[in-house]
Amino acid sequence: MAKMVTVVNSCLVPPALPTPKSPIWLSNLDLFAAPTHVRVVYFFRNRSSDPFPSPAASIKASLARVLVSYYPFAGRFAKSTQGRLEIRCTGEGALFFEAVSNLTLDEFGVYKPSLDNCRLLVPTDGFNALEKSDDSIPILLVQLTSFKCGGLCLGTALHHQASDGIAATRFMFNWADATRDPTLPISIPCIDRTSLRARSPPTVQFYHPEFDLRARPEKQEPVSFTFLNVTPAQLVAVKASCGDKYTSFESMAAHIWRCTCLARGPTRPDEEIRLVMTADLRRRLSQTLPSDFVGNALTVTVAIAPAAEVAAGLQAARIREAIEKLDEEYLRSAVDYLELQEDKRRLARSAGNFAATDISVGSWNRLPLNEVDFGWGPPEFMGPAILISPRQFLVLSSPDGGVKVCCSVETEKMDSFVKLFHELLPVPAAVVNDSDLAKVAS
């Protein structure tokens, strides 16, 4: 049966009240972020015989209220008089679509990231910053799809240069809270990015391999997507295989790094294999960014090892080293380095600065998006609608305490990668006690 979705209505949802008009300066970290929307899907199953009451009307009304506080998301990108990208707080609003499907959730099946599925459920086609002029790009787009069974899919697309995932998570919780209780006050987040300005003059104190220009693949191979599940016991075993000294993310990233390297097939033992990661600055700077900061407070870091070492075993130590070097001086140096680059975008993975041996592993493991509740209960499934690069992996938390890994791998290598991923997972102990399972959360 075809997965049919039909858009039945679209509109702009502006803030419910007048909002400030001053343009918002974007930091170097905003400008370095991928110039595209981050697309996420949330599926909600209706377990009652009664339909959800007016779901589209209720979330449009609450979106208008929450945009009063998050008014940059109702604006548009534009160039300043100096030619630098900024957010014009026009109050035009988020673009909202209502859609219906002739399928039930069970007929649609478990969501699998793909371009076709993304186009069905998330309204981003034609709104890529590389295709449209900046002032025509809605920063936030939303689609609510109603299924024949009464279930819902909420597809969101928030432009990465306006917000990182941590800020987006706080926005989603505020929006959900405002939907469940229209009388609930919505706090005003911090939108001032000036604490992330470069120093004057910019002072680059370190070598920054994370910004090295990489040899691009001669051609883009077809890419496939999948989710892989790791049980709590398997996660405990992965961490134990690394010596129980590393976090869930560091341990899983090491496992993914090894499997990706092996799935490529024969290579030179000394060939450089790089693992690109992101790290949050919010608690790494002396002038601490508030937890409600809206913008990009993420930077990239890179772990590097020869192919023979990556293929031979778990390189969690190199991953830990790449993360721990991100002290304040290094981070300030990175911001200053970007300040000196006329074209910051060319240094990013999203611009193709990603060699055939590079992989990227990110984490949503600490983002509690599985708990977002608009009054329909928590989502039965939540995850990225699609990944934008090959060899891109995202580690997400699972309700059972394990993790699921969203994978983007070249199609011809996907079967080999999946086989290695499962075969090289350490075998869990026959009996895992509660204290061992508690280690998963760390």
C-alpha positions, 0 to 999 in steps of 0.5 A: 500500500502506498504511503499517501499523505495529502496536505489540506491546509497551510498558513503562517503562524505569527507570534500571538503578541507584538515582539521586538524588531531589532535584528539578531546578530549571529555568532561564528558558531551560528554561521558555521552551522549547517545552512539547512533545517534539522528535520525531526519526526514525532509519532503519537499513537491514539490509544483511545476510541475518541480522536484527539481534540482539535490537534491542529487548532490547539498546537497552532494556538500554542505555537503562536503563544510560544513564538512570543518568547521565541520570536527569532523563530518567527523571523527571516534570515537576511544580510546586514549592511556589512554583508553578515547573515543575521535574523530579521525579527519580522514576526512573519511567523512559522510555516504550518501545514496540516496533512492527512494520510489514508493509512494507519500508523501500523500500515505506515510502519516504523519510520525509516529515515529516507528522502521520500519519507521526509518529504511526506512528513516534514515541509522543507522542500524548496526551503534549503538556504542553498536554493533560496534567497535568505530573506525567503526562508522560514526559520521554523516549519511544521507539519501535523499529519493525521492518520486514519487510525487517529494517530498523529505525526508532528514533523518539525524543521528548525534551521540549524543556523538559528538554533542547536539541538539543546535550544530546540529541545527546550523550545519543544518542551515549552511548546508542548507545555503551552499546548497542555496548559494554555494558562502556563506562563512561558519563560523568555529565553536568552537570545543574546549571542554576544558572549560568543564574539571573537576577541579583538584582535582574534588570537588563534593559540592552537592548531585546529584540526577540526577545521582542516580542509579535506579531500572530497570524494570524487563522486557522491555514492548512493546512501541508505539509512537505518536505525540499530538498537542496542539493549541496556545489557549490550550498552553495559557490555560495550562500556565494560569492553572500554574499561568502564572509564568512558561514557555511553556516547564515547563507548558507542562512538568508538564501536561505530568508528571501528565498524565503519572503518572495517566496512570500508574494506582493505585500506592502508594501515597508516591511512588517517581515519577521523571521527568528527563530534560536537561538544556543548559550550554552555558549561565550558566557558567561564562566562557561562551561557545560561541553560535557556540560551537560544542559538548555536553553542556547539563546536566540533572536535575531531579524534584521529587515528590510523586505520590499523588502530581503529580497525583493531579495537575500540578507540575510546581514549582518543575520543575522550582526549578530543573532547577533554581538550575543549577548555576555554582557551581552546574554544576561544581560539576556535571562535577566533579562527573562524573569525579570520575565515572569510567563508566559514561555511566551506570548512563545515561537513555540510559544505562537503568538507568531509573526506571518504574516510571521515565519519561523524557521530553525534548524540541526542542521548541526553536530549529527553525528546521522548518525553515531549507531551502535547497532551497526546502522551509521549511519542511512540517514536521520535527521531531525525527525519533524515541525515544530511551526510554519508557516514553520519551517525546519531546516538539517541536514548531509548525508553528501555535504557539502551540506545538506538543509532540512526545510521547514514552509510553508503548503500553498498557498504550498509549490509557489511556495516550492520553485520559488523555492528551486531557481530562486534558488540560485546556479548552481555554477561549472562546476568546483569545486576541493577548496579551494572544497568545504572552505569548506562545512565552515566 
